[in-house]
Amino acid sequence: MIDLEQALEVALEAADAADAIAMRHFGGALDVELKADESPVTVADREAEQAIRAVIRKHFPDHALYGEEYGRDGESRCLWLIDPIDGTRSFIRSLPFWSTQIALMVDDELVLGVSSAPTFDERAHALREQGAFINGSRVRVRSIDRLEDADVCFGNLRSLSRGSGWAWVGELVTRAARSRGYGDFYSYHRLADGGQDVVVESDVNILDIAALAVIVGEAGGVMTDLDGRPPGLETTSVLAACPELHRHLLSSRDERA
């Protein structure tokens, strides 16, 4: 079985390498290309992923890799999930809401997550059954059971509006204490440290949220897709909250379906 403490050290080393590359490009002139799915990509994304892959391969040459820019490489019980710059649109526009996302899945279970946001000087990490940490301090979700007391963060409202659950989203906005839309890593870090209470998001892929799922879970939260399924390679949406509120929200969504 893999030594998760060693794997965490490797993930942190890889995040250091990727952050350094991304920060060299951040705020500068960038040539932006569009991928087949119309999402943007820059040289910073590609160089950062190459750096992450090089670090992981140096320590774990037999592990499989699955990255945003270079796809899947290898077959193994241990699969590293890599998004070198999650939030490329923010990155291109010199907005700080982007991060490096690195996760490890062993036998289809997410066991390690690193979410590094150098523009905020903030890094979150978690290992299965060992808690979640931001900048070295242990964090915990806020425990509440009423939507009326909750701060709710939404991501990708356009795709949410096109889905069958739009009336449910409207109910959340109406009833919640406050609604926001930070985007990308930031809302999940704030959920993990108790600064935010709910995250609802659509039009994501597993590379966007794998590390964040480990962090939120180890902070005492629950993170599923909008149908209540645990994160997996086919995940495209998110419902994340403390356990009590997650149960309530999932039940209310089922009633609206």
C-alpha positions in Angstrom: 0.0 0.0 0.0 1.2 3.5 -0.8 2.7 5.6 2.0 0.2 8.5 2.1 2.6 10.7 4.1 5.2 10.3 1.4 2.6 10.9 -1.3 1.6 14.2 0.4 5.2 15.3 0.4 5.4 14.6 -3.3 2.2 16.4 -4.0 3.4 19.5 -2.1 6.7 19.4 -4.0 4.7 19.2 -7.2 2.5 22.1 -6.1 5.6 24.2 -5.4 6.9 23.6 -8.9 3.6 24.4 -10.5 2.9 27.5 -8.4 6.3 28.9 -9.3 5.7 28.5 -13.0 2.2 29.9 -12.9 3.2 33.0 -10.9 5.9 33.8 -13.4 3.2 34.1 -16.1 0.4 35.6 -14.0 -0.4 39.2 -14.8 1.7 39.1 -18.0 0.7 39.0 -21.7 -0.5 35.5 -22.6 -1.4 33.8 -25.9 -4.7 32.1 -25.3 -5.8 29.1 -27.3 -9.2 27.4 -27.2 -9.4 23.6 -26.7 -12.0 21.4 -28.4 -14.5 22.0 -25.6 -14.0 25.8 -26.0 -12.2 26.2 -22.7 -9.1 28.4 -22.7 -5.5 27.2 -22.3 -2.2 29.0 -22.0 1.5 28.1 -21.9 1.3 28.4 -18.1 -1.2 25.6 -17.9 0.9 23.3 -20.0 4.2 24.1 -18.3 2.7 23.7 -14.9 1.2 20.4 -15.6 4.5 19.2 -17.1 6.2 20.2 -13.9 3.7 18.3 -11.7 4.0 15.2 -13.9 7.8 15.3 -13.7 7.8 15.5 -9.9 5.3 12.6 -9.5 7.0 10.4 -12.0 10.4 10.9 -10.3 9.0 9.5 -7.1 6.2 7.2 -8.3 7.1 6.0 -11.9 4.6 3.2 -11.9 1.6 5.4 -11.0 -1.0 6.6 -13.5 -1.5 10.3 -14.3 -4.6 12.1 -15.5 -4.2 15.8 -16.2 -6.3 18.6 -17.6 -3.9 19.3 -20.5 -2.3 16.0 -21.3 -4.9 13.5 -20.5 -4.4 10.0 -19.0 -1.2 8.2 -19.0 -0.6 4.7 -17.6 -2.7 2.1 -15.7 -2.3 1.6 -11.9 -4.3 1.3 -8.7 -2.9 4.7 -7.9 -4.2 7.5 -10.2 -3.0 11.1 -9.8 -5.6 13.8 -10.8 -4.0 17.1 -11.9 -5.5 20.5 -12.8 -2.4 22.7 -13.1 -4.4 26.0 -13.2 -8.0 25.5 -12.1 -9.6 28.8 -13.0 -7.7 29.6 -16.2 -10.3 32.3 -17.2 -9.5 34.1 -14.0 -5.8 33.6 -14.6 -6.0 35.1 -18.1 -7.8 38.2 -16.8 -5.3 38.7 -13.9 -7.9 37.8 -11.3 -6.6 35.8 -8.2 -9.3 33.1 -8.2 -7.2 30.2 -9.6 -5.3 27.4 -8.0 -3.2 24.3 -8.5 -5.2 21.1 -7.8 -3.5 17.7 -7.2 -5.3 14.6 -5.9 -4.6 11.0 -5.5 -7.1 8.2 -6.1 -6.3 4.7 -4.9 -8.6 1.8 -6.0 -11.2 4.4 -7.1 -11.2 6.2 -3.7 -9.9 9.7 -3.2 -7.3 9.7 -0.4 -5.2 12.8 -0.8 -5.8 16.4 -1.9 -3.7 19.5 -2.3 -5.2 22.8 -3.3 -2.7 25.6 -3.7 -3.6 29.3 -4.3 -0.4 31.3 -4.5 -2.0 34.6 -5.2 -3.7 34.3 -1.8 -0.6 32.7 -0.1 -3.0 29.9 0.8 -2.6 26.2 0.6 -5.0 23.5 1.7 -4.3 19.8 2.1 -5.8 16.7 3.4 -5.2 12.9 3.8 -7.9 10.4 4.3 -8.8 10.1 8.0 -6.2 12.6 9.0 -8.1 15.9 8.9 -7.9 19.0 6.7 -5.5 21.9 7.0 -5.1 25.4 5.5 -1.6 26.9 5.9 -0.8 24.2 8.5 -3.8 24.9 10.7 -6.5 22.3 11.1 -9.9 23.5 9.7 -13.5 22.4 10.3 -16.8 23.1 8.6 -19.4 25.1 10.5 -22.2 22.9 11.8 -25.7 24.3 11.0 -29.0 22.7 10.0 -31.0 25.7 8.8 -30.7 27.1 5.3 -31.9 30.4 6.6 -28.6 30.6 8.6 -26.4 29.6 5.7 -24.1 31.4 3.3 -24.5 29.7 -0.1 -22.0 29.9 -2.9 -23.0 29.1 -6.5 -20.8 28.2 -9.4 -21.6 28.1 -13.2 -25.1 29.6 -12.9 -25.6 29.4 -16.7 -25.5 25.6 -16.7 -27.5 25.5 -13.5 -30.2 27.6 -15.1 -30.5 25.1 -18.0 -31.0 22.1 -15.7 -34.1 20.6 -14.2 -33.2 21.9 -10.7 -33.4 25.7 -11.5 -36.5 26.1 -9.3 -34.6 24.5 -6.4 -31.7 26.9 -6.9 -34.1 29.8 -6.8 -35.5 28.5 -3.5 -32.0 28.4 -2.1 -31.4 32.0 -3.1 -34.7 33.1 -1.6 -34.2 31.3 1.7 -30.5 31.5 2.4 -29.0 34.1 4.7 -26.7 35.2 1.8 -25.7 34.0 -1.6 -22.3 34.5 -3.3 -20.3 33.4 -6.3 -16.6 33.4 -5.6 -15.7 30.7 -8.1 -13.3 27.8 -8.3 -11.2 26.8 -5.2 -12.1 29.7 -3.0 -15.6 28.7 -2.0 -14.4 25.2 -1.0 -11.6 26.5 1.1 -14.1 28.8 2.9 -16.5 25.9 3.4 -13.7 23.9 4.9 -12.7 26.6 7.4 -16.3 27.6 8.3 -16.4 30.8 6.4 -19.0 29.5 3.9 -21.8 27.0 4.4 -22.9 25.5 1.1 -21.4 25.1 -2.4 -23.6 24.3 -5.4 -21.9 24.0 -8.7 -22.4 22.5 -12.1 -20.4 22.0 -15.3 -17.3 20.7 -13.5 -15.1 17.7 -14.0 -13.3 15.5 -11.5 -10.0 17.3 -12.0 -11.6 20.5 -10.8 -12.9 19.1 -7.6 -11.0 15.9 -6.6 -8.6 17.5 -4.2 -11.3 19.8 -2.8 -13.5 16.8 -2.2 -10.9 15.3 0.1 -10.3 18.6 1.9 -14.0 19.3 2.5 -14.6 15.7 3.6 -11.7 15.7 6.0 -13.0 19.1 7.4 -16.2 17.3 8.4 -18.3 18.2 5.3 -20.1 16.1 2.8 -19.5 16.6 -0.9 -21.5 14.8 -3.6 -22.9 15.6 -7.0 -26.4 17.1 -7.1 -27.9 13.7 -7.1 -26.1 12.6 -4.0 -23.5 10.4 -5.6 -19.9 10.5 -4.2 -17.2 12.2 -6.4 -15.9 10.0 -9.1 -14.3 10.2 -12.6 -17.7 11.0 -14.2 -18.8 13.7 -11.7 -20.1 16.9 -13.3 -21.8 18.8 -10.4 -21.4 19.5 -6.7 -23.4 19.8 -3.6 -21.2 20.4 -0.5 -22.1 21.4 3.0 -22.0 20.2 6.6 -23.7 16.8 7.1 -26.9 18.1 8.5 -27.5 20.8 5.9 -26.4 18.5 3.1 -29.1 16.0 4.0 -31.7 18.7 4.1 -30.6 20.2 0.8 -30.5 16.9 -1.0 -34.0 16.0 0.3 -35.4 19.3 -0.8 -33.9 18.9 -4.3 -35.4 15.4 -4.6 -38.8 16.9 -3.7 -38.4 19.6 -6.4 -37.4 17.0 -9.0 
